[in-house]
């Protein structure tokens, strides 16, 4: 049997885990203005920003160090003096490549994001590998993958730190999470119960051996079984599905002996790849307990340019190029509007209110149509501009109000929908009076849940 083709070895595994990719261009602008920058000056001068729904007044020193290190890998910054100074204290200057990229970021942010994909692929090999792995895990389901979490109705009491044995209750919850994932999509979670139980229990036991954080003593410390089991499930899912050897296979597709990613780097790569328009994901789907991932790009030898944008610099081991699903508005308009109505109707029926979470609507529309979040923002803005229309007699209203569940905790980590640079979080659709015989009545029809892409689009 011929050996499986592998991805090229990464030039580095020291990936920065920050997810705000605007930091690159801002740091380059400071390097241009100041002639040279250090980690200290960047940390002081990088402005406060809204990251998702959380205000970040200043970047940590560790984040800025990783930012500088990555830009050195990309060839955008270089040490001012070749004296072997520590990265944290050495002054850095912008290279000609860095100046070109800075200009590109101002002139064409979309082209800048594509350049980031190429640089990250050259350095880490992860972006292309991650997309290909989603398709390999679930080819029949258009690359949808579920990483389970405990069911929402399980709310166990806290335990003392030493009370950490694997129990029948934990086993039942682990199996229930797997069963619920398969009920949603049988092919999105292909792990057997035996492998799943063994992997989750292994991580649980490892976590149980850790010491309490801070200065808490073991005898007086406690922990949340739900939080620990959630973390154990997430780590087990990543270990099983995103190892160098694909689950259920025998041959590795990633070089070296170490896994391509760990849970910590997985949690950093997901928002990065979402911003770069390669994947979508959500932890908030009403039918999924856990994280739902789906690709918004695919490796192919060719694709219709009215729906896809090619990045020929990024290729899989078989030589196919990476194609990003970037349909033109004229191509996607009817399907986008119909899906928007359908998803809003579902959310409104579940909540009993007209104004529903725009973030929930965005996530599901993107999942059904395999659109990036940036595409959704652009298409929603176009729809609001164009409507109402004779073939779409609906009004759309969006609001900036932030609900309680989105203003704190995990809700702060959700990306809002940006329209004209302003974050929006609520949406309402209302049908305008008209003759029901007119074109447009078909938009009342419900779209099937978990509808795959149009047959053949990504095959």
C-alpha positions in Angstrom: 0.0 0.0 0.0 1.3 3.4 -1.0 2.2 5.7 1.9 -0.3 8.5 2.5 0.9 11.9 1.3 1.6 14.3 4.1 1.4 18.0 4.6 4.8 19.8 4.6 6.5 20.1 7.9 5.8 23.4 9.7 8.6 25.9 9.9 7.5 26.7 13.5 5.0 25.4 16.1 5.2 28.6 18.2 1.9 30.0 17.1 0.6 33.1 18.8 -2.8 32.4 20.3 -4.2 36.0 20.1 -7.2 36.1 17.8 -7.5 39.8 16.9 -5.8 39.8 13.6 -6.0 43.6 13.3 -3.0 43.7 15.6 -0.7 42.9 12.7 -1.5 46.0 10.7 -1.6 48.2 13.7 1.8 47.1 14.9 3.2 47.6 11.4 1.8 51.1 11.3 3.5 51.8 14.7 6.8 50.4 13.3 6.5 52.7 10.4 5.8 55.8 12.5 8.4 55.1 15.2 11.2 53.8 12.9 11.7 51.0 15.4 9.5 49.3 18.0 10.0 47.0 21.0 7.6 44.7 22.8 7.3 47.4 25.5 6.5 50.3 23.1 4.0 48.2 21.2 2.3 47.2 24.4 2.1 50.8 25.4 0.9 52.2 22.1 -1.4 49.5 20.7 -4.8 51.0 21.3 -7.7 49.6 23.3 -10.2 47.6 21.2 -13.5 45.8 21.3 -12.6 42.2 21.0 -15.8 40.3 20.2 -18.0 42.0 22.9 -15.3 42.6 25.5 -13.3 45.8 25.8 -9.5 45.1 25.9 -7.8 48.2 27.3 -4.3 46.9 26.7 -2.6 43.8 25.3 -0.6 41.6 27.6 3.2 41.5 27.3 3.0 37.8 26.3 0.5 38.6 23.5 2.8 41.3 22.1 5.8 39.1 22.3 4.0 36.5 20.2 2.8 39.1 17.8 6.4 40.3 17.2 7.6 36.7 16.9 5.0 35.9 14.3 5.8 39.0 12.2 9.4 37.9 12.3 8.4 34.5 11.0 6.4 36.2 8.3 9.3 38.4 7.3 7.5 41.7 8.2 9.7 42.7 11.1 13.4 42.2 11.7 15.7 43.0 14.6 17.3 46.4 14.2 20.7 45.0 15.4 22.1 41.6 14.8 23.4 41.2 18.3 21.4 38.3 19.6 19.2 40.4 21.9 16.2 38.9 23.6 13.0 39.2 21.6 11.3 40.9 24.5 13.8 43.8 24.6 15.2 44.0 21.0 14.1 47.0 18.8 12.6 45.9 15.6 12.2 47.6 12.2 9.8 47.0 9.4 11.0 45.2 6.3 10.1 46.0 2.7 7.7 43.1 2.9 6.1 44.6 6.0 5.7 47.9 4.3 4.0 46.2 1.3 1.6 44.3 3.6 0.8 47.5 5.6 -0.1 49.2 2.4 -2.2 46.3 1.3 -4.1 46.3 4.7 -5.2 49.9 4.1 -6.0 49.5 0.4 -7.6 46.0 0.4 -8.4 44.4 3.8 -9.7 41.3 2.0 -6.5 40.8 0.1 -4.6 41.4 3.4 -6.6 38.5 5.0 -5.7 36.3 2.1 -2.0 37.2 2.5 -2.3 36.2 6.2 -3.7 32.8 5.1 -0.7 32.2 2.9 1.8 33.3 5.5 0.2 31.1 8.2 0.1 28.2 5.9 3.8 28.6 5.0 4.8 28.9 8.7 2.5 26.5 10.5 0.8 24.3 7.8 -2.3 24.3 10.0 -4.9 26.4 8.0 -5.0 24.1 5.0 -4.7 20.9 7.1 -7.5 22.0 9.4 -9.9 22.6 6.5 -9.0 19.3 4.9 -9.4 17.4 8.2 -13.0 18.7 8.6 -13.8 17.4 5.2 -12.1 14.1 6.0 -13.9 13.6 9.3 -17.3 14.1 7.7 -17.3 14.0 3.9 -20.9 13.0 3.6 -22.0 15.9 5.9 -20.1 18.6 4.0 -17.4 18.8 6.7 -19.7 19.4 9.7 -18.0 18.3 13.0 -19.4 18.3 16.5 -17.2 18.3 19.7 -19.7 17.3 22.4 -20.2 19.0 25.8 -22.4 17.9 28.7 -26.1 18.4 28.2 -27.5 21.7 29.4 -29.8 20.2 32.0 -27.0 18.6 34.0 -26.1 20.8 36.9 -24.2 18.9 39.5 -23.2 20.4 42.8 -19.6 21.3 43.4 -17.2 18.7 44.8 -14.3 18.9 47.2 -11.0 18.8 45.3 -10.1 15.3 46.4 -13.5 13.9 45.4 -12.5 13.3 41.8 -13.1 9.6 41.1 -14.7 8.7 37.7 -18.3 7.8 38.6 -21.3 6.1 36.9 -22.9 9.6 36.7 -19.9 10.9 34.7 -20.0 7.9 32.4 -23.7 8.4 31.8 -23.2 12.1 31.0 -20.4 11.3 28.6 -22.4 8.7 26.7 -25.5 11.0 26.7 -23.4 13.8 25.1 -22.2 11.4 22.4 -25.8 10.2 21.8 -27.2 13.7 21.5 -24.5 14.7 19.0 -25.3 11.6 16.8 -29.0 12.4 16.9 -28.3 15.9 15.5 -26.0 14.5 12.8 -24.8 10.9 12.8 -21.8 11.6 10.7 -20.6 14.8 12.5 -19.4 12.7 15.5 -17.9 9.5 14.2 -16.3 8.3 17.4 -17.3 5.0 19.0 -18.7 4.9 22.5 -15.7 2.8 23.7 -13.1 5.2 22.3 -15.0 8.3 23.5 -15.4 7.0 27.1 -11.8 6.0 27.3 -10.5 9.3 26.0 -12.8 11.4 28.2 -12.0 9.4 31.3 -8.2 9.6 30.5 -8.4 13.4 30.4 -10.6 13.6 33.5 -8.0 11.6 35.5 -5.2 13.9 34.2 -7.2 17.0 35.2 -7.9 15.5 38.6 -4.2 15.3 39.4 -3.7 19.0 39.0 -3.3 21.3 41.9 -5.9 24.1 42.7 -5.1 27.4 41.1 -3.8 30.2 43.2 -2.8 29.6 46.8 -5.8 27.4 47.6 -5.1 24.4 49.7 -6.3 21.0 48.4 -8.2 20.2 51.6 -10.3 23.3 51.3 -10.6 23.7 47.5 -13.6 22.6 45.4 -14.4 22.3 41.7 -17.3 22.2 39.3 -17.8 18.7 37.9 -19.6 20.2 34.9 -16.7 22.6 34.1 -14.2 19.8 34.4 -16.2 17.3 32.3 -16.7 20.0 29.7 -13.0 20.5 29.5 -12.3 16.8 29.4 -14.8 16.3 26.6 -13.4 19.1 24.5 -9.8 17.9 25.0 -10.8 14.3 24.2 -12.6 15.3 21.0 -9.6 17.3 19.8 -7.2 14.5 20.7 -9.3 11.9 18.8 -10.3 13.9 15.7 -7.4 16.3 15.2 -4.4 14.0 15.8 -1.7 13.6 13.2 -3.4 10.2 12.3 -7.0 10.8 11.3 -9.5 8.9 13.5 -10.1 5.4 12.1 -7.1 5.6 9.8 -3.7 4.0 10.1 -1.4 6.5 8.3 -0.5 10.0 9.5 -1.2 13.0 7.3 0.9 15.4 9.3 4.7 15.0 9.7 6.6 14.6 13.0 5.7 12.8 16.2 3.7 15.6 17.9 0.0 16.2 17.3 -0.6 19.2 14.9 -2.6 21.0 17.5 -3.5 20.6 21.2 -6.6 21.8 22.9 -4.9 25.2 23.8 -3.9 25.8 20.2 -7.2 24.5 18.8 -9.0 27.2 20.8 -6.7 29.8 19.3 -6.9 28.5 15.7 -10.7 28.3 15.5 -11.3 32.1 15.8 -8.3 32.8 13.6 -9.6 30.5 10.8 -13.1 32.0 11.1 -11.7 35.5 10.7 -9.7 34.3 7.7 -13.0 33.0 6.2 -11.8 29.3 6.1 -14.2 27.8 8.7 -17.3 28.7 10.8 -18.1 27.5 14.2 -20.5 28.1 17.1 -20.9 27.0 20.7 -24.5 28.3 20.7 -26.5 26.2 18.4 -29.8 25.4 20.0 -29.6 21.7 18.9 -26.0 21.1 19.7 -24.5 20.6 23.2 -20.9 21.6 22.4 -19.0 23.1 19.5 -20.2 22.8 15.9 -17.6 23.4 13.2 -18.1 23.6 9.4 -15.8 24.6 6.6 -16.4 27.6 4.4 -13.6 26.6 2.0 -12.5 23.4 0.3 -9.6 21.9 -1.7 -10.5 21.4 -5.3 -8.8 21.4 -8.7 -11.4 23.9 -10.0 -14.6 25.6 -9.0 -17.0 28.2 -10.4 -15.6 31.6 -9.9 -19.0 33.1 -9.4 -19.2 31.3 -6.1 -15.5 30.6 -5.1 -12.3 32.5 -4.7 -9.1 30.5 -5.2 -5.9 30.8 -3.2 -3.4 28.9 -5.4 -0.5 29.5 -3.0 -2.3 27.1 -0.6 -2.4 23.5 -1.8 -3.1 20.2 -0.2 -0.6 17.2 -0.6 -2.4 16.2 -3.8 -1.8 19.5 -5.4 -5.4 20.8 -5.2 -5.8 24.5 -4.5 -7.8 26.1 -1.6 -11.1 27.6 -2.7 -13.0 30.0 -0.4 -16.8 30.0 -0.7 -17.3 33.7 -1.7 -20.5 33.8 -3.8 -21.5 37.0 -5.6 -24.6 38.7 -4.2 -26.5 38.2 -7.5 -25.8 34.4 -7.2 -26.7 34.0 -3.5 -29.4 36.7 -3.1 -32.5 34.5 -3.3 -31.1 31.7 -1.2 -29.7 34.1 1.4 -33.0 36.0 1.8 -35.0 32.8 2.0 -32.7 31.2 4.6 -32.7 34.4 6.6 -36.5 34.4 6.8 -36.6 30.8 7.7 -33.9 30.9 10.4 -35.4 34.1 11.9 -38.9 32.4 11.9 -37.4 29.4 13.8 -35.7 31.6 16.4 -38.8 33.8 16.9 -41.0 30.7 17.4 -38.6 29.4 20.0 -38.3 32.6 21.9 -41.8 34.0 21.4 -40.4 37.5 20.4 -39.9 39.3 17.2 -36.5 40.7 17.9 -34.1 37.7 18.2 -30.4 37.2 18.6 -28.7 38.3 15.3 -25.7 36.3 16.3 -27.8 33.1 16.5 -29.4 33.9 13.1 -26.0 34.6 11.7 -24.4 31.4 12.9 -27.2 29.2 11.4 -27.5 31.0 8.1 -23.7 30.7 7.7 -23.9 27.0 8.6 -26.7 26.3 6.1 -25.1 28.2 3.3 -21.5 27.7 4.2 -20.8 31.4 4.4 -18.2 33.2 6.4 -19.3 35.6 9.1 -17.8 38.4 7.0 -19.9 37.3 4.0 -23.0 37.4 6.2 -22.3 40.9 7.3 -21.8 42.1 3.8 -24.9 40.3 2.5 -27.1 41.5 5.3 -26.0 45.1 4.7 -26.9 44.6 1.0 -30.3 43.1 1.8 -31.1 46.1 4.2 -30.1 48.5 1.4 -32.2 46.8 -1.3 -35.3 45.9 0.6 -38.2 45.9 0.4 -38.5 44.6 -3.1 -41.3 43.3 -5.2 -40.0 39.7 -5.0 -39.2 40.0 -1.3 -41.9 41.9 0.6 -40.2 41.9 4.0 -38.7 44.6 6.2 -35.6 44.0 8.2 -34.7 45.9 11.4 -31.4 45.5 13.3 -30.5 46.9 16.8 -27.4 47.4 18.8 -28.9 46.5 22.2 -26.9 43.8 24.0 -28.9 41.3 26.0 -27.8 40.1 29.4 -26.7 36.7 28.2 -24.4 38.3 25.7 -22.9 41.0 28.0 -21.0 38.7 30.4 -19.3 35.4 30.7 -19.0 33.3 27.6 -21.4 35.6 25.7 -18.6 38.2 25.5 -16.7 35.9 23.3 -19.2 36.0 20.4 -18.5 38.1 17.4 -21.2 40.8 16.8 -22.4 41.5 13.3 -20.8 44.7 11.9 -22.9 47.0 9.7 -21.1 50.3 8.7 -18.6 49.6 11.4 -21.2 49.4 14.1 -21.8 46.2 16.1 -25.4 44.9 16.0 -26.9 42.0 18.0 -30.6 41.9 17.4 -32.7 41.4 14.3 -36.4 41.4 13.4 -38.1 40.6 10.1 -41.7 41.5 9.3 -43.7 40.6 6.2 -45.3 43.5 4.4 -48.9 43.3 3.2 -49.2 42.0 -0.3 -51.1 39.8 -2.6 -50.2 36.3 -1.6 -50.3 35.2 -5.2 -47.3 37.4 -5.9 -43.8 36.1 -6.1 -42.2 36.0 -2.7 -44.8 33.9 -0.9 -42.3 31.0 -1.2 -40.1 32.7 1.4 -42.5 31.5 4.1 -41.4 27.9 3.5 -39.2 26.5 6.1 -35.6 25.4 5.2 -34.7 21.9 6.5 -32.5 21.9 9.6 -28.8 21.1 9.0 -29.3 21.6 5.2 -26.1 20.7 3.4 -24.7 22.8 0.7 -26.3 22.6 -2.8 -25.3 19.2 -4.2 -22.1 19.4 -6.1 -21.0 22.8 -4.8 -18.2 21.5 -2.7 -17.8 18.0 -3.9 
